[in-house]
Amino acid sequence: MSKRIFVTGSVAYDRIMDFPGFFKNEILPEKLHILNVSFFVRELKESFGGTAGNIAYNLALLGMRPSLIANVGVKDFIVYESWLKKNKIDLSQIKIYPNQQTAGAYIITDQADNQISGFFPGAMGTPVSGRKFSVTGGNLAIIAPQNPVDMVKLPEIFKRQKISYIFDPGQQVTSLSSAQLKKAICGSEVLIGNDYEISLITKKTSWTNEVLAKKTKMLVTTLGDKGSIIIKAEKKYLIPPAKPKKVLDPTGAGDAYRAGLIKGLSANWPLSKVGRFAGLVSVYTVEKFGTQTHSFNFNDLAKRYQQNFKEKL
């Protein structure tokens, strides 16, 4: 596989607010039909995020130069743009829209880690599949959660361009019909999701896991701290988890796993090693607050791989 990877998905700011109380003490169950609440938050943290942004960041840490395909807004992208350039991520396929904001996630978290969230798509509301972009020089792309229109159109575009793609519908599974899911899955290089998402896909498509594994070339199911499962050519690989030094914030772990998966597949490693490596990359994210606040180098990865799996990377 080519080492130039095209990453499609959301590029967004995560704005996380810390509420020093409990939602359950502020919300009256018998008054949910007239809910009107306001929370005085203690802290506001703004960080770089979005599925495509997170995947590209981890790929850059792994020594790859991913190309982002996404839409952003001129009003606020400049800070994120500087960060991506600093990390040597190719922005030639990014389109900056005038009079628009970059997508943003607004999350209030209480002391029990319950969350109330809102997502503003901003420029992401305009599908990237409706404009011109170039995928010259590469043969692998990932379609991460983004505008539902693009979740349908991008698989068609990559098939026409003969570019292998990883289909990662994530939270957009609910936005896609059975027919749309089936069409995107068929012909994909990889279908990936967590156990809940894969179960939802099987329900919507009426395809069992065994059927799914035949419709895509590779089925990857992530299981959080229980590892992952990779199925290819009717062979199943049970991947043990890597152990984090501490767990502070699981947000973005799935995106980091995908970057590790791409790196391993690009290097043509055995699938058992690919899965272990992907899981190892993901633990760095949970050890830090935020999705692009961690860092690592290959020497550190190799050392921790040996510690976790008792074999050389």
Backbone hydrogen bonds in HBPLUS format (Angstrom, degrees):
<---DONOR---> <-ACCEPTOR-->    atom                        ^
c    i                          cat <-CA-CA->   ^        H-A-AA   ^      H-
h    n   atom  resd res      DA  || num        DHA   H-A  angle D-A-AA Bond
n    s   type  num  typ     dist DA aas  dist angle  dist       angle   num
A0067-SER N   A0005-ILE O   2.76 MM  62  6.06 170.0  1.77 169.9 172.7     1
A0006-PHE N   A0140-LEU O   3.09 MM 134  6.44 168.7  2.10 149.7 153.2     2
A0142-ILE N   A0006-PHE O   2.94 MM 136  6.47 146.0  2.05 161.1 172.0     3
A0007-VAL N   A0067-SER O   2.84 MM  60  5.98 168.7  1.85 155.2 158.1     4
A0069-ILE N   A0007-VAL O   2.92 MM  62  6.00 161.5  1.95 154.0 151.4     5
A0008-THR N   A0142-ILE O   3.02 MM 134  6.06 164.7  2.04 165.7 170.7     6
A0144-ALA N   A0008-THR O   2.99 MM 136  5.96 165.2  2.01 143.9 144.4     7
A0052-ALA N   A0010-SER O   2.88 MM  42  5.16 130.4  2.13 128.1 142.2     8
A0053-GLY N   A0010-SER O   3.35 MM  43  6.83 155.9  2.41 151.6 150.0     9
A0012-ALA N   A0049-GLY O   3.11 MM  37  5.07 168.2  2.13 111.0 112.5    10
A0049-GLY N   A0012-ALA O   2.74 MM  37  5.07 139.5  1.90 173.9 168.1    11
A0013-TYR N   A0103-ALA O   2.98 MM  90  6.47 154.2  2.05 144.9 146.2    12
A0105-ALA N   A0013-TYR O   2.84 MM  92  6.25 161.8  1.87 162.7 168.5    13
A0014-ASP N   A0047-SER O   2.80 MM  33  5.16 168.7  1.82 154.5 157.3    14
A0047-SER N   A0014-ASP O   2.83 MM  33  5.16 156.2  1.88 146.4 154.6    15
A0015-ARG N   A0105-ALA O   2.79 MM  90  5.94 168.6  1.80 167.5 171.6    16
A0107-ILE N   A0015-ARG O   2.95 MM  92  6.24 168.0  1.97 154.7 157.8    17
A0016-ILE N   A0045-LYS O   2.81 MM  29  5.17 154.5  1.88 157.8 156.8    18
A0045-LYS N   A0016-ILE O   2.85 MM  29  5.17 166.3  1.87 148.8 153.3    19
A0017-MET N   A0107-ILE O   2.67 MM  90  6.00 170.6  1.68 169.2 172.4    20
A0109-THR N   A0017-MET O   2.89 MM  92  6.21 165.7  1.91 172.3 174.0    21
A0018-ASP N   A0043-GLU O   2.93 MM  25  5.21 158.0  1.98 147.9 154.4    22
A0042-ARG N   A0018-ASP O   2.71 MM  24  5.51 166.3  1.72 170.2 166.8    23
A0019-PHE N   A0109-THR O   2.85 MM  90  5.79 169.7  1.86 156.1 157.9    24
A0111-GLN N   A0021-GLY O   2.96 MM  90  5.72 176.3  1.96 168.4 169.6    25
A0025-ASN N   A0022-PHE O   3.03 MM   3  5.58 149.3  2.13 113.2 121.5    26
A0026-GLU N   A0023-PHE O   2.88 MM   3  5.20 154.0  1.95 112.1 120.8    27
A0027-ILE N   A0023-PHE O   3.05 MM   4  6.16 128.6  2.32 157.1 171.7    28
A0031-LYS N   A0028-LEU O   2.85 MM   3  5.36 159.8  1.89 120.3 127.1    29
A0032-LEU N   A0029-PRO O   3.43 MM   3  5.49 160.5  2.47 112.7 110.3    30
A0034-ILE N   A0031-LYS O   2.98 MM   3  5.60 162.1  2.02 118.3 124.2    31
A0054-ASN N   A0050-GLY O   2.90 MM   4  6.01 165.6  1.92 159.4 162.9    32
A0055-ILE N   A0051-THR O   3.07 MM   4  6.20 165.1  2.09 147.7 151.9    33
A0056-ALA N   A0052-ALA O   2.93 MM   4  5.99 168.8  1.94 153.2 156.8    34
A0057-TYR N   A0053-GLY O   2.99 MM   4  6.10 154.5  2.06 143.8 150.9    35
A0058-ASN N   A0054-ASN O   3.16 MM   4  6.41 164.4  2.18 151.0 153.7    36
A0059-LEU N   A0055-ILE O   2.96 MM   4  6.21 154.9  2.03 150.5 158.2    37
A0060-ALA N   A0056-ALA O   2.93 MM   4  6.14 151.9  2.01 147.6 154.9    38
A0061-LEU N   A0057-TYR O   3.08 MM   4  6.43 151.1  2.17 145.0 152.6    39
A0062-LEU N   A0058-ASN O   3.09 MM   4  6.33 135.5  2.30 137.1 148.9    40
A0062-LEU N   A0059-LEU O   3.06 MM   3  4.96 126.6  2.35  91.5 106.1    41
A0064-MET N   A0059-LEU O   3.00 MM   5  5.41 160.8  2.04 152.5 147.3    42
A0063-GLY N   A0060-ALA O   3.01 MM   3  5.17 157.9  2.06 110.7 113.0    43
A0090-ASP N   A0066-PRO O   2.99 MM  24  6.05 145.1  2.11 161.5 165.1    44
A0068-LEU N   A0090-ASP O   3.09 MM  22  6.28 165.3  2.11 169.7 166.2    45
A0095-LYS N   A0070-ALA O   3.09 MM  25  6.57 158.9  2.13 156.9 163.6    46
A0072-VAL N   A0095-LYS O   2.97 MM  23  6.28 164.9  1.99 161.1 163.3    47
A0097-TYR N   A0072-VAL O   2.82 MM  25  6.16 172.2  1.83 157.1 157.0    48
A0077-PHE N   A0073-GLY O   3.22 MM   4  5.86 133.3  2.45 153.8 164.9    49
A0074-VAL N   A0097-TYR O   3.00 MM  23  5.74 161.6  2.03 155.1 149.7    50
A0075-LYS N   A0100-GLN O   3.12 MM  25  6.02 163.2  2.15 173.2 170.9    51
A0081-GLU N   A0077-PHE O   2.75 MM   4  5.84 160.7  1.78 164.1 170.0    52
A0082-SER N   A0078-ILE O   3.11 MM   4  6.27 154.1  2.18 141.1 145.9    53
A0083-TRP N   A0079-VAL O   3.25 MM   4  6.54 153.8  2.32 142.9 149.6    54
A0084-LEU N   A0080-TYR O   2.95 MM   4  6.26 162.0  1.98 157.4 161.4    55
A0085-LYS N   A0081-GLU O   2.97 MM   4  6.16 161.4  2.01 151.4 156.6    56
A0086-LYS N   A0082-SER O   2.93 MM   4  6.05 153.3  2.00 143.0 150.7    57
A0087-ASN N   A0083-TRP O   3.16 MM   4  6.44 139.5  2.33 140.1 150.1    58
A0087-ASN N   A0084-LEU O   3.16 MM   3  5.15 127.0  2.46  93.1 106.5    59
A0089-ILE N   A0084-LEU O   3.11 MM   5  5.50 161.3  2.15 147.6 150.6    60
A0088-LYS N   A0085-LYS O   2.96 MM   3  4.95 160.8  2.00 109.7 111.5    61
A0094-ILE N   A0091-LEU O   3.07 MM   3  5.23 166.2  2.09 113.3 115.8    62
A0123-ALA N   A0101-GLN O   2.93 MM  22  6.08 149.4  2.02 167.5 177.0    63
A0104-GLY N   A0120-PHE O   2.87 MM  16  5.23 157.3  1.92 148.5 156.2    64
A0120-PHE N   A0104-GLY O   2.84 MM  16  5.23 167.6  1.85 164.0 164.0    65
A0106-TYR N   A0118-GLY O   2.79 MM  12  5.15 174.5  1.80 164.6 166.2    66
A0118-GLY N   A0106-TYR O   2.86 MM  12  5.15 143.2  2.00 141.7 153.2    67
A0108-ILE N   A0116-ILE O   2.91 MM   8  5.28 167.9  1.93 151.4 155.2    68
A0116-ILE N   A0108-ILE O   2.97 MM   8  5.28 152.1  2.05 146.3 155.3    69
A0110-ASP N   A0114-ASN O   2.99 MM   4  5.53 157.6  2.04 150.7 158.0    70
A0113-ASP N   A0110-ASP O   3.02 MM   3  5.33 154.5  2.09 118.5 119.8    71
A0124-MET N   A0121-PRO O   2.86 MM   3  5.03 143.2  1.99 145.1 136.9    72
A0125-GLY N   A0122-GLY O   3.00 MM   3  5.73 164.9  2.02 119.7 124.7    73
A0126-THR N   A0123-ALA O   3.10 MM   3  5.80 167.4  2.12 117.1 121.0    74
A0130-GLY N   A0127-PRO O   3.33 MM   3  5.59 161.8  2.37 102.9 108.3    75
A0131-ARG N   A0128-VAL O   3.18 MM   3  5.67 166.3  2.20 117.8 118.9    76
A0164-SER N   A0139-ASN O   3.04 MM  25  5.73 133.3  2.27 131.5 128.0    77
A0141-ALA N   A0164-SER O   2.86 MM  23  6.34 140.2  2.02 145.6 158.5    78
A0166-ILE N   A0141-ALA O   2.77 MM  25  6.24 151.1  1.85 147.0 156.0    79
A0143-ILE N   A0166-ILE O   2.84 MM  23  6.07 171.7  1.85 175.8 173.0    80
A0168-ASP N   A0143-ILE O   3.02 MM  25  5.73 155.1  2.08 152.2 152.2    81
A0150-ASP N   A0147-ASN O   2.86 MM   3  5.42 125.5  2.16 115.8 129.1    82
A0151-MET N   A0147-ASN O   3.21 MM   4  6.62 143.2  2.35 145.8 156.3    83
A0152-VAL N   A0149-VAL O   3.19 MM   3  5.39 140.9  2.36  99.1 109.7    84
A0153-LYS N   A0149-VAL O   2.95 MM   4  6.21 163.2  1.98 150.4 155.6    85
A0154-LEU N   A0150-ASP O   2.93 MM   4  5.36 161.7  1.96 135.1 141.2    86
A0156-GLU N   A0153-LYS O   3.07 MM   3  5.29 117.8  2.47 102.3 117.2    87
A0157-ILE N   A0153-LYS O   3.01 MM   4  6.36 155.2  2.07 152.5 160.2    88
A0158-PHE N   A0154-LEU O   2.88 MM   4  6.10 170.9  1.89 164.0 164.8    89
A0159-LYS N   A0155-PRO O   3.00 MM   4  6.08 151.4  2.09 142.3 150.2    90
A0160-ARG N   A0156-GLU O   3.07 MM   4  6.30 158.4  2.12 145.6 151.1    91
A0161-GLN N   A0157-ILE O   2.99 MM   4  6.25 149.0  2.09 146.7 155.9    92
A0163-ILE N   A0158-PHE O   2.84 MM   5  5.02 175.5  1.85 153.6 154.2    93
A0162-LYS N   A0159-LYS O   3.08 MM   3  4.92 155.6  2.14  99.4 106.6    94
A0189-GLU N   A0165-TYR O   2.87 MM  24  5.40 151.6  1.95 149.5 155.7    95
A0167-PHE N   A0190-VAL O   2.77 MM  23  6.09 164.9  1.79 168.9 164.1    96
A0192-ILE N   A0167-PHE O   3.10 MM  25  6.43 162.6  2.13 159.3 161.4    97
A0172-GLN N   A0169-PRO O   2.88 MM   3  5.37 149.8  1.98 146.3 145.1    98
A0173-VAL N   A0170-GLY O   3.16 MM   3  5.95 164.0  2.19 124.6 125.6    99
A0175-SER N   A0172-GLN O   2.90 MM   3  5.10 141.0  2.06 104.3 116.1   100
A0176-LEU N   A0173-VAL O   3.26 MM   3  5.45 156.6  2.32 105.8 112.6   101
A0181-LEU N   A0177-SER O   2.98 MM   4  6.20 163.7  2.01 155.0 158.8   102
A0182-LYS N   A0178-SER O   3.00 MM   4  6.18 166.1  2.02 151.9 155.8   103
A0183-LYS N   A0179-ALA O   3.04 MM   4  6.18 159.3  2.09 145.4 150.7   104
A0184-ALA N   A0180-GLN O   3.10 MM   4  6.25 157.6  2.15 147.3 152.9   105
A0185-ILE N   A0181-LEU O   2.90 MM   4  6.04 158.9  1.95 155.4 161.5   106
A0186-CYS N   A0182-LYS O   3.01 MM   4  6.08 165.6  2.04 150.1 153.7   107
A0188-SER N   A0185-ILE O   3.03 MM   3  5.40 163.2  2.06 132.4 132.0   108
A0217-LYS N   A0188-SER O   3.21 MM  29  6.53 161.7  2.25 150.4 155.8   109
A0191-LEU N   A0218-MET O   2.87 MM  27  6.30 155.5  1.93 164.9 173.2   110
A0220-VAL N   A0191-LEU O   2.87 MM  29  6.19 168.4  1.89 165.3 167.4   111
A0193-GLY N   A0220-VAL O   3.17 MM  27  6.61 147.2  2.28 155.6 165.0   112
A0222-THR N   A0193-GLY O   3.00 MM  29  6.25 156.4  2.06 134.7 142.2   113
A0198-ILE N   A0194-ASN O   2.92 MM   4  6.15 166.3  1.94 166.1 169.9   114
A0195-ASP N   A0222-THR O   3.12 MM  27  6.11 128.9  2.39 179.3 166.2   115
A0199-SER N   A0195-ASP O   3.06 MM   4  6.08 153.0  2.13 136.7 144.3   116
A0200-LEU N   A0196-TYR O   2.91 MM   4  6.19 150.4  2.00 147.0 155.4   117
A0201-ILE N   A0197-GLU O   2.91 MM   4  6.19 148.9  2.00 144.9 153.6   118
A0202-THR N   A0198-ILE O   2.95 MM   4  6.24 157.9  2.00 148.8 154.2   119
A0203-LYS N   A0199-SER O   3.04 MM   4  6.27 148.8  2.14 141.2 149.7   120
A0204-LYS N   A0200-LEU O   2.92 MM   4  6.16 160.2  1.96 148.9 153.8   121
A0205-THR N   A0201-ILE O   2.90 MM   4  5.95 158.0  1.95 152.9 158.5   122
A0206-SER N   A0202-THR O   2.87 MM   4  5.35 130.3  2.12 131.2 142.3   123
A0212-LEU N   A0208-THR O   2.87 MM   4  6.18 165.3  1.89 156.0 160.3   124
A0213-ALA N   A0209-ASN O   2.95 MM   4  6.12 157.2  2.01 146.5 151.9   125
A0214-LYS N   A0211-VAL O   2.93 MM   3  5.18 144.6  2.06 104.4 115.6   126
A0215-LYS N   A0211-VAL O   3.04 MM   4  6.37 135.0  2.25 146.8 160.1   127
A0215-LYS N   A0212-LEU O   3.04 MM   3  5.10 131.0  2.29  98.1 111.7   128
A0216-THR N   A0212-LEU O   3.15 MM   4  6.40 145.9  2.28 156.8 163.5   129
A0219-LEU N   A0231-ILE O   2.92 MM  12  5.13 164.3  1.94 150.1 154.7   130
A0231-ILE N   A0219-LEU O   2.85 MM  12  5.13 157.2  1.90 149.3 156.6   131
A0221-THR N   A0229-ILE O   2.87 MM   8  5.15 165.3  1.89 153.8 158.8   132
A0229-ILE N   A0221-THR O   2.82 MM   8  5.15 152.7  1.89 146.1 155.3   133
A0223-LEU N   A0227-GLY O   2.79 MM   4  5.21 156.9  1.84 155.6 150.5   134
A0226-LYS N   A0223-LEU O   3.11 MM   3  5.19 158.1  2.16 117.6 122.5   135
A0227-GLY N   A0224-GLY O   3.27 MM   3  5.90 165.0  2.29 121.4 121.6   136
A0228-SER N   A0239-ILE O   3.09 MM  11  5.05 155.9  2.15 134.3 140.1   137
A0239-ILE N   A0228-SER O   2.81 MM  11  5.05 157.5  1.86 158.8 160.7   138
A0230-ILE N   A0237-TYR O   3.00 MM   7  5.06 163.5  2.03 144.7 150.0   139
A0237-TYR N   A0230-ILE O   2.70 MM   7  5.06 159.1  1.74 156.9 163.5   140
A0232-LYS N   A0235-LYS O   2.97 MM   3  5.33 159.3  2.01 149.9 153.1   141
A0235-LYS N   A0232-LYS O   2.86 MM   3  5.33 160.2  1.90 116.9 123.6   142
A0248-LEU N   A0286-VAL O   2.71 MM  38  5.67 169.6  1.73 165.8 168.7   143
A0249-ASP N   A0286-VAL O   3.11 MM  37  4.76 164.3  2.14 126.9 131.7   144
A0253-ALA N   A0250-PRO O   3.10 MM   3  5.67 162.9  2.14 140.4 139.8   145
A0256-ALA N   A0252-GLY O   3.07 MM   4  6.36 156.7  2.13 151.3 157.5   146
A0257-TYR N   A0253-ALA O   2.94 MM   4  6.21 153.5  2.01 147.9 155.3   147
A0258-ARG N   A0254-GLY O   3.10 MM   4  6.38 153.9  2.17 143.5 149.7   148
A0259-ALA N   A0255-ASP O   3.13 MM   4  6.49 148.5  2.23 144.0 152.1   149
A0260-GLY N   A0256-ALA O   3.03 MM   4  6.37 159.8  2.07 152.3 157.3   150
A0261-LEU N   A0257-TYR O   2.85 MM   4  6.11 152.3  1.92 150.7 159.3   151
A0262-ILE N   A0258-ARG O   2.95 MM   4  6.16 160.4  1.98 147.3 151.7   152
A0263-LYS N   A0259-ALA O   2.97 MM   4  6.22 161.2  2.01 150.5 155.6   153
A0264-GLY N   A0260-GLY O   3.00 MM   4  6.18 164.9  2.03 148.7 152.4   154
A0265-LEU N   A0261-LEU O   2.90 MM   4  6.13 162.3  1.93 154.2 159.1   155
A0266-SER N   A0262-ILE O   2.87 MM   4  5.96 158.4  1.92 148.8 155.2   156
A0267-ALA N   A0263-LYS O   3.04 MM   4  6.24 137.4  2.23 141.0 152.1   157
A0269-TRP N   A0264-GLY O   3.17 MM   5  5.61 172.8  2.18 158.8 158.3   158
A0268-ASN N   A0265-LEU O   3.02 MM   3  4.96 155.0  2.09 100.5 108.3   159
A0273-LYS N   A0270-PRO O   2.97 MM   3  5.42 125.5  2.27 109.9 123.3   160
A0274-VAL N   A0270-PRO O   2.93 MM   4  6.24 157.0  1.99 151.2 158.8   161
A0275-GLY N   A0271-LEU O   2.97 MM   4  6.09 168.1  1.98 151.6 152.8   162
A0276-ARG N   A0272-SER O   3.23 MM   4  6.35 160.1  2.27 137.4 142.9   163
A0277-PHE N   A0273-LYS O   2.85 MM   4  5.96 164.1  1.88 154.2 158.8   164
A0278-ALA N   A0274-VAL O   2.94 MM   4  6.14 160.5  1.98 150.4 155.9   165
A0279-GLY N   A0275-GLY O   3.05 MM   4  6.24 160.8  2.09 148.3 153.1   166
A0280-LEU N   A0276-ARG O   2.96 MM   4  6.21 147.3  2.07 143.9 153.3   167
A0281-VAL N   A0277-PHE O   2.95 MM   4  6.29 160.2  1.99 156.3 160.2   168
A0282-SER N   A0278-ALA O   3.16 MM   4  6.40 152.0  2.24 144.5 151.8   169
A0283-VAL N   A0280-LEU O   3.21 MM   3  5.55 136.4  2.42 104.0 114.5   170
A0284-TYR N   A0281-VAL O   3.35 MM   3  5.88 145.5  2.48 109.7 117.8   171
A0285-THR N   A0282-SER O   3.20 MM   3  5.65 137.3  2.39 107.6 117.4   172
A0288-LYS N   A0285-THR O   3.19 MM   3  5.66 168.0  2.20 115.5 118.5   173
A0301-LEU N   A0297-ASN O   3.04 MM   4  6.36 158.0  2.09 151.1 157.9   174
A0302-ALA N   A0298-PHE O   2.87 MM   4  6.05 160.8  1.91 148.9 153.7   175
A0303-LYS N   A0299-ASN O   3.04 MM   4  6.26 155.0  2.11 143.9 150.3   176
A0304-ARG N   A0300-ASP O   3.01 MM   4  6.24 166.6  2.03 153.0 156.1   177
A0305-TYR N   A0301-LEU O   2.80 MM   4  5.91 146.8  1.91 147.7 157.8   178
A0306-GLN N   A0302-ALA O   3.09 MM   4  6.25 159.2  2.14 143.7 148.2   179
A0307-GLN N   A0303-LYS O   3.05 MM   4  6.34 153.3  2.13 143.1 150.8   180
A0308-ASN N   A0304-ARG O   2.93 MM   4  6.03 157.0  1.98 145.2 150.5   181
A0309-PHE N   A0305-TYR O   2.88 MM   4  5.87 166.5  1.90 154.5 158.4   182
A0310-LYS N   A0306-GLN O   2.91 MM   4  4.83 134.6  2.11 130.1 133.7   183
